[in-house]
Structures are given as C-alpha cells and as structure tokens.
Amino acid sequence: MNNTGTLRHDWTKPELLAIYERPLLDLIYEAATIHRTWHKADEIQISTLLSVKTGGCPEDCSYCGQAARYHTDISVQALLPTDTVIAHAQKAKDAGSSRFCMAAAWREVRDNRDFDRIIDMVKGVNNLGMEVCCTLGMLTEQQAQRLHEAGVHAYNHNLDTSEEYYKEIISTRSFDHRLDTIKHVRKAGMTVCSGGIIGLGETAEDRMSMLLTLANMETHPESVPINALARVKGTPLENNPKIDIWEMVRMVATARIAMPASMVRLSAGRIEMTETEQAWCFMAGANSIFTGERETLLVTPNPGVSEDKQMLTNLGLKPMRSKR
C-alpha cells in the first residue's frame, strides 16, 4: 500500500463518463488496482448509523420516508435519551464498528436544547474511542465549530444527485445549500462524508456530474457513500425500478478512480444485494459499509451485524480498526 500518489482535482465530466462507460471488467481491474495502491484491500470500515430523531422532517426529498408530507409507515420518534445513544454506541463498538454516526431528521440544526443534547451524545461516544459522525441537516459555521470542539470526526451531508437534476428531487433547499454546509464542515476542521443516490431517475451524465462536484473539491471528501435508492412506500419514488447491480459497481469503481484516497461506502440498498453482488462492489473499490443491530439504515431495511460478519469472513475481509 502506497498512498503517496497524486490526487487530481481537475476532472472533466467527459473524462469521468468515459471511465464509467469502459468495458466492465477493464473498469473493475483499474479500480481494484488503484484501491490496492491506496488502501489495505482486506480491510472494511464498519460504521454504525443510528437515527437519534426519526421522522417529521419538513423537507420534500422525494426519496425520503421521513418527510412529514408523505404518508408512509414510518413512526415519528423524538430525540433519544443520551444514555440510550451511548449504550447503542458501546454495543456497536463491541460488534466491531469503528465509527458511530448519529442522524436526526432535521432540515437544519437549531441552537436549542436538542442541539445541546446532541453535543452531550457526541462527547459520550467520543469517550468510547470511536470515530464520531453526525448527519443533522444544514449547519452554520458556528454550529459546525461547536460540533468539532465536542469531538465530531466527520459530518455527513450528501449531495444526493447532480446540480442539474437536483430540483427534480428536492425543492425545499438548493444544491448550493448543500455546498455551503460542506464548506462550513471543512472550515471547522471536521472531515467530510458526502456522496449520492443512484436510481432516482437520473442519467449517467447526472451521476458523473455529482461525482465531478466531489472529485474537484479542493480536498476530496474523506468518505463517499454510494447509495442505491431504497424505495419507500408512500414516497414519490416508490415505484422506481431497482437499480442494476452493474450500475452500482460502475459507480463505485468510478468514485474509486476519481478519489483514490477516500473511503467509498456501500450505504442504502445493500439489503437488495446478494453477497456475490456486494463482493463485486468491494472488488471495484468499496471499503466501508453501514451495519446495525436493528437491521435498519435509518428507516429502511439493512443487513444485520451477524450477517455482515459472516459475509466478511466468507470474503476474507476484516473490520478496520479505528484510526483514533
């Protein structure tokens, strides 16, 4: 493993599209080669994501079952007690997770008692020796700084899709709002976790435009989640077709080639992938997954801890240790 290579920040969309459309096995081979240059090929970062506040969000993200305006089967849950969150984090650590991410279905962080409680949660999880990640919606500079001072290692704020297609999926905030929050996160000193979703009805050009935005940032996101649309009943995208596995592999491989130092994470949609299909994604450069004791990823189904452990054993992979 040699991570001293050169990182590019001047990609063009035609370049990325040409990579994405290469003959599949050639694409996977190149991505796997780059992955082995920058990372240990037998290690997978296991991250646990817990919804600390569920549902009731005022946004209109077309894919999200937590939007208050959609009629889904998802129950609204108030902010969890701090002790409950810490207990979940300890259990996740004991199961092999090195990163614990707390998610709240908020449009934006507000300076109130709930944010104070989030700060307490961050400090508690940080004391366990885990990498702490949060995804809480939009942040101001001051809020980002406060999270960083409490011990947040990474902040997740996905672009979701391309700037051009964004308004087809979300109207309650702009693409620039996403970028502003990422800038605040970076300025505060936290690492950035930002990726997107495929299967929203976007084109290959949209996918590459989204990756282009990430790959041409002054500093690449340290973590790039690649999500397959989880089709939630009651949302506008509930009848979208299941994304083809080879499109997922192509997306992972292109992200790996464009951002070789980043963690590329298989996120939503894994429940619909076989072990063999996930193995192809790992071969193409994915080296991080979300797992959880509740067998959910926020509010959608996800493989459980024991299932993931068996998969890693079958594939000769091992959990990555925390870098803290």
C-alpha positions in Angstrom: 0.0 0.0 0.0 1.4 3.4 -1.1 -0.8 6.4 -0.5 1.7 8.9 -1.8 0.3 9.2 -5.3 -1.1 12.3 -6.9 -4.7 13.3 -6.3 -6.5 15.1 -9.2 -8.9 18.0 -8.7 -9.3 18.9 -12.3 -11.5 16.2 -13.7 -14.0 16.9 -16.5 -17.4 15.3 -16.9 -16.4 13.7 -20.3 -13.4 12.1 -18.6 -15.5 10.6 -15.8 -18.2 9.5 -18.2 -15.6 7.7 -20.3 -14.3 5.9 -17.2 -17.8 5.0 -16.2 -18.6 3.5 -19.6 -15.4 1.4 -20.0 -15.8 -2.3 -20.6 -16.9 -3.6 -17.2 -14.0 -5.9 -16.4 -11.4 -3.4 -17.5 -13.1 -0.8 -15.3 -13.1 -3.1 -12.3 -9.5 -4.1 -12.8 -8.3 -0.5 -12.9 -10.3 0.5 -9.8 -9.1 -2.6 -7.9 -5.5 -1.7 -8.8 -5.9 1.8 -7.6 -7.7 0.6 -4.5 -4.7 -1.6 -3.6 -2.3 1.2 -4.1 -4.1 3.5 -1.6 -5.8 1.1 0.9 -5.4 -2.3 2.5 -7.6 -4.5 0.3 -8.6 -6.9 3.1 -10.0 -4.2 5.4 -13.5 -2.9 5.5 -14.5 0.0 7.8 -17.7 -0.9 9.6 -19.8 2.1 10.6 -23.0 2.0 12.6 -25.7 4.6 11.9 -28.4 5.3 14.5 -31.4 7.5 14.0 -31.5 9.6 17.1 -34.5 11.6 15.9 -36.8 10.0 13.3 -39.5 11.4 11.0 -41.4 14.7 10.9 -38.9 16.4 8.6 -40.3 19.5 6.8 -38.2 18.8 3.6 -39.7 17.3 0.5 -36.8 15.0 -0.6 -38.7 12.6 -3.0 -36.9 9.5 -1.8 -37.2 10.0 1.9 -39.8 8.3 4.1 -39.0 10.7 7.0 -40.6 13.7 5.2 -43.7 14.7 7.1 -45.7 15.4 3.9 -45.6 11.8 2.7 -47.9 9.1 4.0 -45.5 6.3 5.0 -45.5 3.6 7.7 -42.6 5.3 9.5 -43.3 6.4 13.1 -42.1 9.7 14.4 -39.6 9.4 17.2 -38.4 12.2 19.4 -34.8 12.7 20.2 -33.5 9.7 22.1 -32.1 9.9 25.6 -28.3 10.4 25.7 -27.8 7.3 27.8 -29.7 5.2 25.2 -27.5 6.5 22.4 -24.3 5.8 24.3 -25.4 2.3 25.0 -26.1 1.7 21.3 -22.6 3.1 20.5 -21.0 0.7 23.0 -22.8 -2.2 21.6 -21.7 -1.2 18.1 -18.1 -1.0 19.2 -18.3 -4.4 20.8 -19.6 -5.8 17.5 -16.6 -4.4 15.5 -17.7 -0.9 14.4 -15.1 1.8 14.5 -17.4 4.7 13.5 -20.7 5.6 15.0 -22.9 8.0 13.2 -25.9 9.8 14.7 -28.7 11.0 12.4 -31.5 13.4 13.1 -34.3 14.1 10.7 -33.9 17.9 10.8 -33.8 20.4 7.9 -31.2 22.3 9.8 -29.6 22.4 13.2 -31.2 24.9 15.6 -29.4 26.4 18.6 -31.6 25.0 21.3 -31.8 22.3 24.0 -31.9 19.5 21.4 -28.6 20.6 19.9 -27.2 20.8 23.5 -28.2 17.1 23.9 -26.5 16.2 20.6 -23.3 17.8 21.9 -23.6 15.6 25.0 -24.1 12.5 22.9 -21.0 13.3 20.8 -18.9 13.7 23.9 -20.1 10.4 25.3 -19.5 8.4 22.1 -16.1 10.1 21.7 -15.1 8.9 25.1 -15.7 5.3 23.9 -12.8 5.8 21.5 -14.9 5.6 18.3 -14.9 8.0 15.4 -18.0 10.1 15.8 -20.0 11.1 12.8 -23.2 13.2 12.6 -25.8 14.0 10.0 -28.2 16.6 11.2 -29.1 18.7 8.2 -27.7 22.2 7.4 -25.2 23.8 9.6 -23.9 27.3 10.2 -20.2 28.0 10.7 -20.7 28.4 14.4 -22.6 25.1 14.8 -20.0 23.3 12.8 -17.3 24.6 15.1 -19.2 23.6 18.2 -19.6 20.0 16.9 -15.9 19.8 16.1 -15.0 21.1 19.5 -17.3 18.4 21.1 -15.4 15.7 19.2 -17.2 15.1 15.9 -14.7 13.5 13.5 -16.9 13.5 10.4 -20.1 15.2 9.2 -22.3 13.6 6.5 -24.1 15.8 4.1 -24.8 14.1 0.8 -25.2 15.9 -2.5 -27.8 13.3 -3.5 -27.6 13.9 -7.2 -26.2 16.4 -9.8 -26.8 20.1 -9.5 -28.8 19.9 -12.8 -31.2 17.2 -11.6 -31.4 18.3 -8.0 -34.5 20.4 -8.4 -36.4 17.3 -9.7 -35.8 15.6 -6.4 -35.8 18.4 -3.8 -37.4 21.9 -3.8 -37.2 22.9 -0.1 -33.5 23.6 -0.3 -31.0 24.3 -3.1 -27.8 22.5 -4.2 -25.8 25.5 -3.1 -27.2 25.0 0.5 -25.6 21.5 0.4 -22.3 23.0 -0.7 -22.4 25.7 1.9 -22.8 23.2 4.7 -19.9 21.2 3.4 -17.8 24.3 3.4 -18.7 25.0 7.0 -17.8 21.5 8.0 -14.4 21.7 6.3 -13.6 25.1 7.7 -14.4 23.8 11.2 -11.8 21.1 10.9 -14.1 18.1 10.6 -13.8 15.5 7.8 -16.4 15.4 5.1 -18.7 12.5 4.3 -20.6 13.2 1.1 -21.9 11.1 -1.8 -25.1 10.5 -3.6 -28.0 8.2 -4.6 -28.4 6.3 -7.8 -31.8 5.2 -9.0 -33.6 8.5 -8.6 -34.4 8.6 -12.4 -31.1 10.4 -13.2 -28.9 9.8 -16.2 -25.4 8.6 -16.3 -24.4 12.2 -17.0 -26.1 13.3 -13.8 -24.2 10.7 -11.8 -20.9 11.8 -13.2 -21.8 15.5 -12.6 -22.4 14.6 -9.0 -19.1 12.8 -8.7 -17.4 15.7 -10.6 -18.5 18.1 -7.9 -17.0 15.9 -5.2 -13.8 15.0 -7.1 -13.0 18.6 -7.9 -13.3 19.9 -4.4 -10.1 21.4 -3.0 -10.0 18.4 -0.6 -11.8 15.3 -1.6 -14.5 14.1 0.9 -12.8 11.6 3.2 -15.9 9.4 2.8 -18.1 9.0 -0.2 -21.3 7.0 0.3 -22.8 5.4 -2.8 -26.5 4.7 -2.1 -28.9 2.7 -4.2 -32.4 4.1 -3.9 -34.4 2.5 -1.1 -37.9 2.6 -2.5 -40.1 3.6 0.4 -43.8 3.1 0.0 -45.7 6.4 0.2 -42.8 8.5 -1.3 -42.9 9.9 -4.9 -40.2 7.4 -6.0 -41.7 4.3 -4.5 -42.3 2.7 -8.0 -38.8 3.5 -9.4 -37.1 0.3 -10.7 -34.4 -1.4 -8.7 -31.0 -0.2 -9.7 -29.0 -2.8 -11.7 -26.0 -4.1 -9.8 -23.6 -3.4 -12.6 -24.6 0.3 -12.5 -23.7 0.2 -8.8 -20.4 -1.4 -9.5 -19.6 1.1 -12.2 -20.4 4.0 -9.8 -18.2 2.6 -7.1 -15.4 2.0 -9.5 -15.5 5.5 -11.0 -15.6 7.0 -7.5 -12.6 5.0 -6.5 -10.6 6.0 -9.6 -11.5 9.7 -9.2 -11.0 9.9 -5.5 -8.4 7.2 -4.7 -7.7 8.2 -1.1 -11.4 8.4 0.0 -13.4 5.7 1.8 -16.1 4.6 -0.7 -19.0 3.3 1.3 -21.8 1.0 0.3 -24.8 2.5 2.0 -28.5 2.3 1.3 -29.7 -0.5 -0.9 -27.4 -3.3 0.4 -30.4 -5.3 1.6 -31.3 -6.0 -2.0 -27.7 -7.1 -2.9 -26.6 -10.7 -2.7 -23.3 -11.4 -1.1 -21.8 -12.0 -4.5 -23.0 -8.6 -5.7 -21.5 -6.9 -2.7 -18.2 -8.7 -3.3 -18.1 -7.2 -6.8 -18.5 -3.7 -5.2 -15.7 -4.5 -2.8 -13.5 -5.6 -5.7 -14.4 -2.3 -7.5 -13.1 -0.3 -4.6 -15.7 0.0 -1.9 -14.1 -0.4 1.5 -16.8 0.7 4.0 -20.3 -0.4 5.0 -23.0 0.6 7.4 -24.3 -2.1 9.7 -26.7 -2.1 12.6 -28.2 -4.1 15.4 -31.7 -3.1 14.4 -31.2 -4.3 10.8 -32.1 -0.9 9.5 -30.3 2.0 7.9 -32.2 4.9 9.4 -35.7 3.8 8.4 -35.0 1.3 5.6 -34.0 -2.4 5.9 -30.3 -3.2 6.1 -28.3 -6.4 6.7 -27.7 -7.2 10.4 -24.4 -7.5 12.3 -24.2 -11.3 12.3 -25.0 -11.4 8.5 -22.3 -8.9 7.7 -19.7 -10.6 9.9 -20.3 -13.9 8.1 -20.0 -12.1 4.7 -16.7 -10.6 5.7 -15.5 -14.0 6.8 -16.6 -15.6 3.6 -14.8 -13.0 1.5 -11.6 -13.0 3.6 -12.1 -9.4 4.8 -11.7 -8.0 8.3 -13.0 -4.9 10.1 -10.8 -1.9 10.0 -9.6 -0.6 13.4 -10.3 2.9 14.5 -7.6 5.3 13.5 -8.0 7.3 16.7 
